[in-house]
């Protein structure tokens, strides 16, 4: 059963994404309020995918991605944002 971690500092966005993902019966979905919380969740659970916001205070999505890599985790990280551009995506 795949386990997905949703990371977003916005409670509304975090809950919306988690609720949408939970509609798939075979998926476990956890939520984290920011990068530090996400790293704690990664320590506590076997996570198959991290879905994170790009712009968050204290630790943004890119910094979280780097922290996942530093821990030598092979967990895929998908970064989402409502304020992106093609330049940012590249």
N, CA, C and O atoms as a CHARMM CRD file, in Angstrom:
* protein
*
  360
    1    1 UNK  N      0.84500  -1.17300   0.00000 PROA 1      0.00000
    2    1 UNK  CA     0.00000   0.00000   0.00000 PROA 1      0.00000
    3    1 UNK  C      0.89200   1.23900   0.00000 PROA 1      0.00000
    4    1 UNK  O      1.63800   1.45100   0.95600 PROA 1      0.00000
    5    2 UNK  N      0.83500   2.05900  -1.04400 PROA 2      0.00000
    6    2 UNK  CA     1.68400   3.25400  -1.11600 PROA 2      0.00000
    7    2 UNK  C      1.33900   4.26400  -0.02100 PROA 2      0.00000
    8    2 UNK  O      0.18100   4.42500   0.36700 PROA 2      0.00000
    9    3 UNK  N      2.37700   4.93200   0.45800 PROA 3      0.00000
   10    3 UNK  CA     2.21100   5.96100   1.47700 PROA 3      0.00000
   11    3 UNK  C      2.73300   7.28100   0.92700 PROA 3      0.00000
   12    3 UNK  O      3.87300   7.37200   0.47000 PROA 3      0.00000
   13    4 UNK  N      1.88400   8.29800   0.97700 PROA 4      0.00000
   14    4 UNK  CA     2.20200   9.61400   0.42800 PROA 4      0.00000
   15    4 UNK  C      2.22100  10.62700   1.55700 PROA 4      0.00000
   16    4 UNK  O      1.36100  10.61500   2.43700 PROA 4      0.00000
   17    5 UNK  N      3.21100  11.50200   1.51800 PROA 5      0.00000
   18    5 UNK  CA     3.32600  12.58200   2.50100 PROA 5      0.00000
   19    5 UNK  C      3.06000  13.90600   1.80300 PROA 5      0.00000
   20    5 UNK  O      3.77100  14.27200   0.86700 PROA 5      0.00000
   21    6 UNK  N      2.04500  14.61900   2.25200 PROA 6      0.00000
   22    6 UNK  CA     1.69400  15.93700   1.72800 PROA 6      0.00000
   23    6 UNK  C      2.28000  16.98800   2.66900 PROA 6      0.00000
   24    6 UNK  O      2.03300  16.96100   3.87400 PROA 6      0.00000
   25    7 UNK  N      3.06000  17.91600   2.10500 PROA 7      0.00000
   26    7 UNK  CA     3.71700  18.94200   2.91600 PROA 7      0.00000
   27    7 UNK  C      3.28300  20.31400   2.41500 PROA 7      0.00000
   28    7 UNK  O      3.51700  20.66600   1.25900 PROA 7      0.00000
   29    8 UNK  N      2.65400  21.07800   3.28700 PROA 8      0.00000
   30    8 UNK  CA     2.22800  22.43200   2.91800 PROA 8      0.00000
   31    8 UNK  C      1.98300  23.21800   4.19300 PROA 8      0.00000
   32    8 UNK  O      1.37400  22.70400   5.13200 PROA 8      0.00000
   33    9 UNK  N      2.44800  24.45300   4.23600 PROA 9      0.00000
   34    9 UNK  CA     2.23900  25.28700   5.42000 PROA 9      0.00000
   35    9 UNK  C      0.81900  25.83100   5.47700 PROA 9      0.00000
   36    9 UNK  O      0.36900  26.26900   6.53600 PROA 9      0.00000
   37   10 UNK  N      0.11600  25.81200   4.37000 PROA 10     0.00000
   38   10 UNK  CA    -1.27500  26.25400   4.33600 PROA 10     0.00000
   39   10 UNK  C     -2.17700  25.07900   4.71600 PROA 10     0.00000
   40   10 UNK  O     -2.21100  24.06200   4.02300 PROA 10     0.00000
   41   11 UNK  N     -2.89900  25.22900   5.81000 PROA 11     0.00000
   42   11 UNK  CA    -3.76300  24.14300   6.27300 PROA 11     0.00000
   43   11 UNK  C     -4.82300  23.78800   5.22800 PROA 11     0.00000
   44   11 UNK  O     -5.12200  22.61400   5.01400 PROA 11     0.00000
   45   12 UNK  N     -5.38000  24.79800   4.58900 PROA 12     0.00000
   46   12 UNK  CA    -6.42100  24.56200   3.58800 PROA 12     0.00000
   47   12 UNK  C     -5.86000  23.76000   2.41500 PROA 12     0.00000
   48   12 UNK  O     -6.46100  22.77000   1.99800 PROA 12     0.00000
   49   13 UNK  N     -4.72400  24.17700   1.88700 PROA 13     0.00000
   50   13 UNK  CA    -4.11300  23.47700   0.74900 PROA 13     0.00000
   51   13 UNK  C     -3.68000  22.06900   1.13600 PROA 13     0.00000
   52   13 UNK  O     -3.86200  21.12000   0.37300 PROA 13     0.00000
   53   14 UNK  N     -3.11000  21.94400   2.31800 PROA 14     0.00000
   54   14 UNK  CA    -2.64100  20.63100   2.79700 PROA 14     0.00000
   55   14 UNK  C     -3.81100  19.66300   2.92600 PROA 14     0.00000
   56   14 UNK  O     -3.73400  18.52100   2.47300 PROA 14     0.00000
   57   15 UNK  N     -4.89400  20.12600   3.54700 PROA 15     0.00000
   58   15 UNK  CA    -6.06100  19.27100   3.73500 PROA 15     0.00000
   59   15 UNK  C     -6.72800  18.93700   2.40200 PROA 15     0.00000
   60   15 UNK  O     -7.18900  17.81300   2.20600 PROA 15     0.00000
   61   16 UNK  N     -6.78300  19.89700   1.49100 PROA 16     0.00000
   62   16 UNK  CA    -7.39700  19.65100   0.18400 PROA 16     0.00000
   63   16 UNK  C     -6.62800  18.57700  -0.57000 PROA 16     0.00000
   64   16 UNK  O     -7.22700  17.65400  -1.12100 PROA 16     0.00000
   65   17 UNK  N     -5.31300  18.69300  -0.59700 PROA 17     0.00000
   66   17 UNK  CA    -4.49500  17.69800  -1.29900 PROA 17     0.00000
   67   17 UNK  C     -4.61500  16.33100  -0.63500 PROA 17     0.00000
   68   17 UNK  O     -4.75300  15.31700  -1.31900 PROA 17     0.00000
   69   18 UNK  N     -4.56400  16.30100   0.68000 PROA 18     0.00000
   70   18 UNK  CA    -4.65800  15.02600   1.40600 PROA 18     0.00000
   71   18 UNK  C     -6.01900  14.36800   1.18700 PROA 18     0.00000
   72   18 UNK  O     -6.09700  13.15900   0.97000 PROA 18     0.00000
   73   19 UNK  N     -7.08500  15.15500   1.24100 PROA 19     0.00000
   74   19 UNK  CA    -8.42700  14.59800   1.02900 PROA 19     0.00000
   75   19 UNK  C     -8.57600  14.03300  -0.38300 PROA 19     0.00000
   76   19 UNK  O     -9.17900  12.97700  -0.57300 PROA 19     0.00000
   77   20 UNK  N     -8.03300  14.72800  -1.35400 PROA 20     0.00000
   78   20 UNK  CA    -8.09200  14.24300  -2.73400 PROA 20     0.00000
   79   20 UNK  C     -7.34400  12.91700  -2.86900 PROA 20     0.00000
   80   20 UNK  O     -7.84200  11.98000  -3.49400 PROA 20     0.00000
   81   21 UNK  N     -6.16100  12.84100  -2.29000 PROA 21     0.00000
   82   21 UNK  CA    -5.35600  11.61400  -2.37600 PROA 21     0.00000
   83   21 UNK  C     -6.00400  10.46000  -1.61500 PROA 21     0.00000
   84   21 UNK  O     -5.87800   9.30000  -2.00900 PROA 21     0.00000
   85   22 UNK  N     -6.69300  10.77900  -0.53000 PROA 22     0.00000
   86   22 UNK  CA    -7.33100   9.73200   0.27300 PROA 22     0.00000
   87   22 UNK  C     -8.53000   9.09300  -0.42300 PROA 22     0.00000
   88   22 UNK  O     -9.06800   8.09600   0.05900 PROA 22     0.00000
   89   23 UNK  N     -8.95000   9.66000  -1.54800 PROA 23     0.00000
   90   23 UNK  CA   -10.05100   9.03700  -2.28300 PROA 23     0.00000
   91   23 UNK  C     -9.62200   7.72900  -2.93400 PROA 23     0.00000
   92   23 UNK  O    -10.46600   6.92300  -3.32800 PROA 23     0.00000
   93   24 UNK  N     -8.33000   7.51800  -3.04500 PROA 24     0.00000
   94   24 UNK  CA    -7.82700   6.24100  -3.56200 PROA 24     0.00000
   95   24 UNK  C     -7.73400   5.29100  -2.37300 PROA 24     0.00000
   96   24 UNK  O     -6.93900   5.52000  -1.46200 PROA 24     0.00000
   97   25 UNK  N     -8.53500   4.22800  -2.37000 PROA 25     0.00000
   98   25 UNK  CA    -8.64200   3.36200  -1.18500 PROA 25     0.00000
   99   25 UNK  C     -7.33100   2.71300  -0.73200 PROA 25     0.00000
  100   25 UNK  O     -7.15600   2.45500   0.45900 PROA 25     0.00000
  101   26 UNK  N     -6.43200   2.45100  -1.63900 PROA 26     0.00000
  102   26 UNK  CA    -5.21100   1.73000  -1.28200 PROA 26     0.00000
  103   26 UNK  C     -4.04800   2.63200  -0.88900 PROA 26     0.00000
  104   26 UNK  O     -2.93500   2.14200  -0.69900 PROA 26     0.00000
  105   27 UNK  N     -4.27400   3.92200  -0.76500 PROA 27     0.00000
  106   27 UNK  CA    -3.19300   4.84300  -0.43100 PROA 27     0.00000
  107   27 UNK  C     -3.30400   5.29600   1.01900 PROA 27     0.00000
  108   27 UNK  O     -4.38100   5.65500   1.49400 PROA 27     0.00000
  109   28 UNK  N     -2.15800   5.27200   1.71500 PROA 28     0.00000
  110   28 UNK  CA    -2.04700   5.89900   3.03800 PROA 28     0.00000
  111   28 UNK  C     -1.54700   7.31500   2.80900 PROA 28     0.00000
  112   28 UNK  O     -0.61800   7.52600   2.02900 PROA 28     0.00000
  113   29 UNK  N     -2.14200   8.26900   3.47000 PROA 29     0.00000
  114   29 UNK  CA    -1.75000   9.66000   3.28900 PROA 29     0.00000
  115   29 UNK  C     -1.45600  10.27800   4.65200 PROA 29     0.00000
  116   29 UNK  O     -2.28400  10.24500   5.56200 PROA 29     0.00000
  117   30 UNK  N     -0.25600  10.84100   4.76900 PROA 30     0.00000
  118   30 UNK  CA     0.13800  11.58800   5.95400 PROA 30     0.00000
  119   30 UNK  C      0.29300  13.04500   5.54900 PROA 30     0.00000
  120   30 UNK  O      0.43700  13.35200   4.36600 PROA 30     0.00000
  121   31 UNK  N      0.26600  13.93600   6.52100 PROA 31     0.00000
  122   31 UNK  CA     0.41700  15.36100   6.24200 PROA 31     0.00000
  123   31 UNK  C      1.45100  15.96300   7.17900 PROA 31     0.00000
  124   31 UNK  O      1.59100  15.55200   8.33100 PROA 31     0.00000
  125   32 UNK  N      2.17000  16.94700   6.65400 PROA 32     0.00000
  126   32 UNK  CA     3.17200  17.66500   7.44500 PROA 32     0.00000
  127   32 UNK  C      2.98200  19.15900   7.21100 PROA 32     0.00000
  128   32 UNK  O      2.62800  19.58800   6.11300 PROA 32     0.00000
  129   33 UNK  N      3.22200  19.94000   8.25700 PROA 33     0.00000
  130   33 UNK  CA     2.99100  21.37900   8.20400 PROA 33     0.00000
  131   33 UNK  C      4.16300  22.17300   7.63600 PROA 33     0.00000
  132   33 UNK  O      4.04200  23.37700   7.41000 PROA 33     0.00000
  133   34 UNK  N      5.28000  21.51800   7.40700 PROA 34     0.00000
  134   34 UNK  CA     6.46300  22.18700   6.86500 PROA 34     0.00000
  135   34 UNK  C      7.60100  21.19800   6.70900 PROA 34     0.00000
  136   34 UNK  O      7.44300  20.00000   6.94400 PROA 34     0.00000
  137   35 UNK  N      8.74800  21.71800   6.31100 PROA 35     0.00000
  138   35 UNK  CA     9.89900  20.87000   6.03000 PROA 35     0.00000
  139   35 UNK  C     10.40400  20.07700   7.21700 PROA 35     0.00000
  140   35 UNK  O     10.68500  18.88600   7.08400 PROA 35     0.00000
  141   36 UNK  N     10.52500  20.70900   8.37400 PROA 36     0.00000
  142   36 UNK  CA    11.02400  20.00700   9.56300 PROA 36     0.00000
  143   36 UNK  C     10.05900  18.89400   9.97300 PROA 36     0.00000
  144   36 UNK  O     10.48000  17.79200  10.32300 PROA 36     0.00000
  145   37 UNK  N      8.77100  19.19500   9.92600 PROA 37     0.00000
  146   37 UNK  CA     7.74900  18.19400  10.23500 PROA 37     0.00000
  147   37 UNK  C      7.82000  17.04300   9.22700 PROA 37     0.00000
  148   37 UNK  O      7.66600  15.88000   9.59900 PROA 37     0.00000
  149   38 UNK  N      8.05000  17.36700   7.96700 PROA 38     0.00000
  150   38 UNK  CA     8.16000  16.33700   6.93000 PROA 38     0.00000
  151   38 UNK  C      9.34100  15.40800   7.19800 PROA 38     0.00000
  152   38 UNK  O      9.22200  14.19300   7.04100 PROA 38     0.00000
  153   39 UNK  N     10.47400  15.96800   7.60000 PROA 39     0.00000
  154   39 UNK  CA    11.64500  15.13300   7.89600 PROA 39     0.00000
  155   39 UNK  C     11.36800  14.22200   9.08700 PROA 39     0.00000
  156   39 UNK  O     11.80800  13.07300   9.10600 PROA 39     0.00000
  157   40 UNK  N     10.64400  14.72700  10.07600 PROA 40     0.00000
  158   40 UNK  CA    10.23900  13.87900  11.20600 PROA 40     0.00000
  159   40 UNK  C      9.35600  12.73400  10.72400 PROA 40     0.00000
  160   40 UNK  O      9.53200  11.59200  11.14900 PROA 40     0.00000
  161   41 UNK  N      8.40600  13.03500   9.83800 PROA 41     0.00000
  162   41 UNK  CA     7.51700  12.00700   9.30200 PROA 41     0.00000
  163   41 UNK  C      8.31300  10.96200   8.50300 PROA 41     0.00000
  164   41 UNK  O      8.01600   9.76900   8.56500 PROA 41     0.00000
  165   42 UNK  N      9.31300  11.41800   7.76300 PROA 42     0.00000
  166   42 UNK  CA    10.15000  10.49100   7.00100 PROA 42     0.00000
  167   42 UNK  C     10.93800   9.56700   7.92800 PROA 42     0.00000
  168   42 UNK  O     11.22600   8.42300   7.57600 PROA 42     0.00000
  169   43 UNK  N     11.28100  10.06800   9.10700 PROA 43     0.00000
  170   43 UNK  CA    11.97300   9.23700  10.09900 PROA 43     0.00000
  171   43 UNK  C     11.02600   8.21300  10.73200 PROA 43     0.00000
  172   43 UNK  O     11.45800   7.13100  11.12800 PROA 43     0.00000
  173   44 UNK  N      9.74200   8.55300  10.82500 PROA 44     0.00000
  174   44 UNK  CA     8.77800   7.71300  11.52800 PROA 44     0.00000
  175   44 UNK  C      8.06100   6.70500  10.62900 PROA 44     0.00000
  176   44 UNK  O      7.61000   5.66200  11.10100 PROA 44     0.00000
  177   45 UNK  N      7.95600   7.01300   9.33900 PROA 45     0.00000
  178   45 UNK  CA     7.15600   6.19200   8.44100 PROA 45     0.00000
  179   45 UNK  C      7.94200   5.87300   7.17100 PROA 45     0.00000
  180   45 UNK  O      8.84700   6.61200   6.78600 PROA 45     0.00000
  181   46 UNK  N      7.59100   4.78600   6.54200 PROA 46     0.00000
  182   46 UNK  CA     8.15500   4.47500   5.23300 PROA 46     0.00000
  183   46 UNK  C      7.29400   5.18600   4.19400 PROA 46     0.00000
  184   46 UNK  O      6.17400   4.76300   3.90500 PROA 46     0.00000
  185   47 UNK  N      7.82600   6.25900   3.64400 PROA 47     0.00000
  186   47 UNK  CA     7.09000   7.11200   2.71000 PROA 47     0.00000
  187   47 UNK  C      7.51300   6.76200   1.28800 PROA 47     0.00000
  188   47 UNK  O      8.70300   6.64700   0.99500 PROA 47     0.00000
  189   48 UNK  N      6.52800   6.59300   0.40800 PROA 48     0.00000
  190   48 UNK  CA     6.80200   6.25500  -0.98600 PROA 48     0.00000
  191   48 UNK  C      6.87300   7.47000  -1.89200 PROA 48     0.00000
  192   48 UNK  O      7.49300   7.41700  -2.95400 PROA 48     0.00000
  193   49 UNK  N      6.24100   8.56800  -1.48300 PROA 49     0.00000
  194   49 UNK  CA     6.21800   9.78200  -2.29300 PROA 49     0.00000
  195   49 UNK  C      6.00200  10.98200  -1.38300 PROA 49     0.00000
  196   49 UNK  O      5.17200  10.94000  -0.47500 PROA 49     0.00000
  197   50 UNK  N      6.75100  12.05100  -1.62900 PROA 50     0.00000
  198   50 UNK  CA     6.55000  13.32100  -0.93200 PROA 50     0.00000
  199   50 UNK  C      6.00000  14.31400  -1.94800 PROA 50     0.00000
  200   50 UNK  O      6.58800  14.52900  -3.00800 PROA 50     0.00000
  201   51 UNK  N      4.87400  14.90900  -1.61200 PROA 51     0.00000
  202   51 UNK  CA     4.26500  15.95600  -2.42500 PROA 51     0.00000
  203   51 UNK  C      4.33100  17.23100  -1.59100 PROA 51     0.00000
  204   51 UNK  O      3.62800  17.35800  -0.58900 PROA 51     0.00000
  205   52 UNK  N      5.17900  18.17700  -2.00600 PROA 52     0.00000
  206   52 UNK  CA     5.43400  19.34900  -1.17300 PROA 52     0.00000
  207   52 UNK  C      5.20900  20.66100  -1.90500 PROA 52     0.00000
  208   52 UNK  O      5.40900  20.77000  -3.11500 PROA 52     0.00000
  209   53 UNK  N      4.78900  21.64400  -1.13900 PROA 53     0.00000
  210   53 UNK  CA     4.67700  23.01300  -1.63500 PROA 53     0.00000
  211   53 UNK  C      6.08200  23.55200  -1.84800 PROA 53     0.00000
  212   53 UNK  O      7.01900  23.14800  -1.16000 PROA 53     0.00000
  213   54 UNK  N      6.22700  24.45700  -2.79300 PROA 54     0.00000
  214   54 UNK  CA     7.52300  25.08000  -3.03300 PROA 54     0.00000
  215   54 UNK  C      7.81200  26.16900  -2.01300 PROA 54     0.00000
  216   54 UNK  O      8.88900  26.20000  -1.41700 PROA 54     0.00000
  217   55 UNK  N      6.85700  27.05600  -1.81300 PROA 55     0.00000
  218   55 UNK  CA     7.09000  28.23100  -0.97500 PROA 55     0.00000
  219   55 UNK  C      6.51400  28.01900   0.41600 PROA 55     0.00000
  220   55 UNK  O      5.30100  28.05000   0.62100 PROA 55     0.00000
  221   56 UNK  N      7.41600  27.80300   1.36300 PROA 56     0.00000
  222   56 UNK  CA     7.04100  27.64900   2.77400 PROA 56     0.00000
  223   56 UNK  C      8.07300  28.38900   3.60900 PROA 56     0.00000
  224   56 UNK  O      9.23300  28.49000   3.21100 PROA 56     0.00000
  225   57 UNK  N      7.66500  28.91000   4.76700 PROA 57     0.00000
  226   57 UNK  CA     8.63500  29.56000   5.64300 PROA 57     0.00000
  227   57 UNK  C      9.57100  28.52400   6.26400 PROA 57     0.00000
  228   57 UNK  O      9.23100  27.34500   6.35400 PROA 57     0.00000
  229   58 UNK  N     10.71800  28.96200   6.67900 PROA 58     0.00000
  230   58 UNK  CA    11.71400  28.15300   7.37900 PROA 58     0.00000
  231   58 UNK  C     12.40900  27.13900   6.47200 PROA 58     0.00000
  232   58 UNK  O     13.63900  27.12600   6.41600 PROA 58     0.00000
  233   59 UNK  N     11.67300  26.29600   5.76500 PROA 59     0.00000
  234   59 UNK  CA    12.28600  25.33300   4.84400 PROA 59     0.00000
  235   59 UNK  C     11.37500  25.20900   3.62500 PROA 59     0.00000
  236   59 UNK  O     10.26700  24.68200   3.72000 PROA 59     0.00000
  237   60 UNK  N     11.85100  25.69800   2.47900 PROA 60     0.00000
  238   60 UNK  CA    11.02500  25.61100   1.27900 PROA 60     0.00000
  239   60 UNK  C     11.13900  24.22300   0.64600 PROA 60     0.00000
  240   60 UNK  O     11.90000  23.37700   1.11600 PROA 60     0.00000
  241   61 UNK  N     10.38700  24.00800  -0.40700 PROA 61     0.00000
  242   61 UNK  CA    10.34900  22.69700  -1.04800 PROA 61     0.00000
  243   61 UNK  C     11.68900  22.25000  -1.60900 PROA 61     0.00000
  244   61 UNK  O     12.01600  21.06500  -1.54700 PROA 61     0.00000
  245   62 UNK  N     12.46600  23.17100  -2.15300 PROA 62     0.00000
  246   62 UNK  CA    13.79100  22.82900  -2.69700 PROA 62     0.00000
  247   62 UNK  C     14.72800  22.40000  -1.57400 PROA 62     0.00000
  248   62 UNK  O     15.48000  21.43700  -1.72800 PROA 62     0.00000
  249   63 UNK  N     14.68900  23.09500  -0.46100 PROA 63     0.00000
  250   63 UNK  CA    15.52000  22.73200   0.68800 PROA 63     0.00000
  251   63 UNK  C     15.10300  21.37600   1.24500 PROA 63     0.00000
  252   63 UNK  O     15.95200  20.58100   1.64800 PROA 63     0.00000
  253   64 UNK  N     13.80500  21.11000   1.26900 PROA 64     0.00000
  254   64 UNK  CA    13.32600  19.79800   1.69800 PROA 64     0.00000
  255   64 UNK  C     13.81900  18.71600   0.75200 PROA 64     0.00000
  256   64 UNK  O     14.25800  17.65800   1.20300 PROA 64     0.00000
  257   65 UNK  N     13.75400  18.96200  -0.54800 PROA 65     0.00000
  258   65 UNK  CA    14.27000  18.01400  -1.53100 PROA 65     0.00000
  259   65 UNK  C     15.74800  17.72200  -1.27200 PROA 65     0.00000
  260   65 UNK  O     16.16800  16.56500  -1.28500 PROA 65     0.00000
  261   66 UNK  N     16.52700  18.76400  -1.03900 PROA 66     0.00000
  262   66 UNK  CA    17.95800  18.58900  -0.73600 PROA 66     0.00000
  263   66 UNK  C     18.15400  17.76200   0.53800 PROA 66     0.00000
  264   66 UNK  O     19.04600  16.91600   0.59100 PROA 66     0.00000
  265   67 UNK  N     17.33800  17.99700   1.55500 PROA 67     0.00000
  266   67 UNK  CA    17.45500  17.25000   2.81400 PROA 67     0.00000
  267   67 UNK  C     17.12700  15.77100   2.60300 PROA 67     0.00000
  268   67 UNK  O     17.76100  14.90300   3.20200 PROA 67     0.00000
  269   68 UNK  N     16.14600  15.48700   1.76100 PROA 68     0.00000
  270   68 UNK  CA    15.80800  14.09200   1.44700 PROA 68     0.00000
  271   68 UNK  C     16.98700  13.42700   0.74200 PROA 68     0.00000
  272   68 UNK  O     17.33700  12.28900   1.05200 PROA 68     0.00000
  273   69 UNK  N     17.59700  14.13700  -0.20400 PROA 69     0.00000
  274   69 UNK  CA    18.76500  13.60300  -0.92000 PROA 69     0.00000
  275   69 UNK  C     19.93100  13.37700   0.03200 PROA 69     0.00000
  276   69 UNK  O     20.61400  12.35700  -0.05700 PROA 69     0.00000
  277   70 UNK  N     20.16800  14.33300   0.95600 PROA 70     0.00000
  278   70 UNK  CA    21.26700  14.21200   1.91100 PROA 70     0.00000
  279   70 UNK  C     21.11900  12.98300   2.79600 PROA 70     0.00000
  280   70 UNK  O     22.10900  12.37200   3.19900 PROA 70     0.00000
  281   71 UNK  N     19.89000  12.63100   3.09000 PROA 71     0.00000
  282   71 UNK  CA    19.62900  11.43700   3.90500 PROA 71     0.00000
  283   71 UNK  C     19.73500  10.16200   3.07100 PROA 71     0.00000
  284   71 UNK  O     19.52100   9.06000   3.57500 PROA 71     0.00000
  285   72 UNK  N     20.06700  10.32400   1.79500 PROA 72     0.00000
  286   72 UNK  CA    20.22400   9.21700   0.85100 PROA 72     0.00000
  287   72 UNK  C     18.95300   8.38000   0.74400 PROA 72     0.00000
  288   72 UNK  O     19.00000   7.15700   0.60900 PROA 72     0.00000
  289   73 UNK  N     17.83600   9.06100   0.80700 PROA 73     0.00000
  290   73 UNK  CA    16.55500   8.39500   0.61600 PROA 73     0.00000
  291   73 UNK  C     16.23400   8.39000  -0.88000 PROA 73     0.00000
  292   73 UNK  O     16.51300   9.36000  -1.58500 PROA 73     0.00000
  293   74 UNK  N     15.66200   7.32100  -1.34400 PROA 74     0.00000
  294   74 UNK  CA    15.28100   7.24700  -2.75200 PROA 74     0.00000
  295   74 UNK  C     13.82500   7.67100  -2.96000 PROA 74     0.00000
  296   74 UNK  O     13.24200   7.42700  -4.01600 PROA 74     0.00000
  297   75 UNK  N     13.26000   8.29800  -1.95800 PROA 75     0.00000
  298   75 UNK  CA    11.87000   8.73200  -2.00800 PROA 75     0.00000
  299   75 UNK  C     11.69700   9.83600  -3.05200 PROA 75     0.00000
  300   75 UNK  O     12.36400  10.86800  -2.97000 PROA 75     0.00000
  301   76 UNK  N     10.81300   9.63300  -4.03000 PROA 76     0.00000
  302   76 UNK  CA    10.56100  10.70800  -4.99700 PROA 76     0.00000
  303   76 UNK  C      9.90400  11.90600  -4.31200 PROA 76     0.00000
  304   76 UNK  O      9.09200  11.74700  -3.40100 PROA 76     0.00000
  305   77 UNK  N     10.26500  13.09600  -4.76100 PROA 77     0.00000
  306   77 UNK  CA     9.70600  14.33200  -4.23100 PROA 77     0.00000
  307   77 UNK  C      9.12500  15.11900  -5.40300 PROA 77     0.00000
  308   77 UNK  O      9.82400  15.42400  -6.36900 PROA 77     0.00000
  309   78 UNK  N      7.83500  15.44400  -5.30400 PROA 78     0.00000
  310   78 UNK  CA     7.16300  16.26900  -6.30100 PROA 78     0.00000
  311   78 UNK  C      6.90100  17.61700  -5.65700 PROA 78     0.00000
  312   78 UNK  O      6.29700  17.70200  -4.58800 PROA 78     0.00000
  313   79 UNK  N      7.36500  18.67600  -6.32400 PROA 79     0.00000
  314   79 UNK  CA     7.20100  20.02700  -5.79500 PROA 79     0.00000
  315   79 UNK  C      6.07400  20.70900  -6.55600 PROA 79     0.00000
  316   79 UNK  O      6.05600  20.73000  -7.78700 PROA 79     0.00000
  317   80 UNK  N      5.13000  21.26800  -5.79600 PROA 80     0.00000
  318   80 UNK  CA     3.98600  21.95600  -6.40200 PROA 80     0.00000
  319   80 UNK  C      3.97100  23.41100  -5.93900 PROA 80     0.00000
  320   80 UNK  O      4.46000  23.74300  -4.85900 PROA 80     0.00000
  321   81 UNK  N      3.40100  24.26300  -6.78000 PROA 81     0.00000
  322   81 UNK  CA     3.27300  25.66200  -6.41500 PROA 81     0.00000
  323   81 UNK  C      2.15900  26.29800  -7.22700 PROA 81     0.00000
  324   81 UNK  O      1.89300  25.90200  -8.36200 PROA 81     0.00000
  325   82 UNK  N      1.52400  27.27400  -6.63900 PROA 82     0.00000
  326   82 UNK  CA     0.51000  28.03900  -7.37400 PROA 82     0.00000
  327   82 UNK  C      1.10900  29.30300  -7.95700 PROA 82     0.00000
  328   82 UNK  O      0.42600  30.04200  -8.66600 PROA 82     0.00000
  329   83 UNK  N      2.37500  29.56200  -7.66900 PROA 83     0.00000
  330   83 UNK  CA     3.02300  30.79800  -8.12500 PROA 83     0.00000
  331   83 UNK  C      4.25800  30.48900  -8.94000 PROA 83     0.00000
  332   83 UNK  O      5.29000  31.13800  -8.77100 PROA 83     0.00000
  333   84 UNK  N      4.17200  29.52300  -9.80600 PROA 84     0.00000
  334   84 UNK  CA     5.33900  29.11700 -10.56400 PROA 84     0.00000
  335   84 UNK  C      5.42000  29.76400 -11.94200 PROA 84     0.00000
  336   84 UNK  O      4.55300  30.53300 -12.35600 PROA 84     0.00000
  337   85 UNK  N      6.49500  29.41500 -12.62600 PROA 85     0.00000
  338   85 UNK  CA     6.70900  29.87200 -13.98600 PROA 85     0.00000
  339   85 UNK  C      7.51300  28.79200 -14.70000 PROA 85     0.00000
  340   85 UNK  O      8.05000  27.88900 -14.05900 PROA 85     0.00000
  341   86 UNK  N      7.59500  28.88000 -16.00800 PROA 86     0.00000
  342   86 UNK  CA     8.40600  27.92300 -16.74200 PROA 86     0.00000
  343   86 UNK  C      9.86900  28.02100 -16.31700 PROA 86     0.00000
  344   86 UNK  O     10.56000  27.00800 -16.20300 PROA 86     0.00000
  345   87 UNK  N     10.33000  29.23400 -16.08800 PROA 87     0.00000
  346   87 UNK  CA    11.72100  29.44100 -15.65300 PROA 87     0.00000
  347   87 UNK  C     11.99200  28.75100 -14.31900 PROA 87     0.00000
  348   87 UNK  O     13.03200  28.11800 -14.14200 PROA 87     0.00000
  349   88 UNK  N     11.06700  28.87300 -13.39700 PROA 88     0.00000
  350   88 UNK  CA    11.20700  28.22700 -12.09400 PROA 88     0.00000
  351   88 UNK  C     11.20200  26.71100 -12.23700 PROA 88     0.00000
  352   88 UNK  O     11.96600  26.01600 -11.56600 PROA 88     0.00000
  353   89 UNK  N     10.35000  26.20500 -13.10100 PROA 89     0.00000
  354   89 UNK  CA    10.25900  24.74100 -13.29500 PROA 89     0.00000
  355   89 UNK  C     11.56600  24.17300 -13.82500 PROA 89     0.00000
  356   89 UNK  O     11.97200  23.07700 -13.44000 PROA 89     0.00000
  357   90 UNK  N     12.21200  24.90400 -14.69200 PROA 90     0.00000
  358   90 UNK  CA    13.48100  24.43400 -15.26200 PROA 90     0.00000
  359   90 UNK  C     14.54700  24.47600 -14.18100 PROA 90     0.00000
  360   90 UNK  O     15.69800  24.12300 -14.43500 PROA 90     0.00000
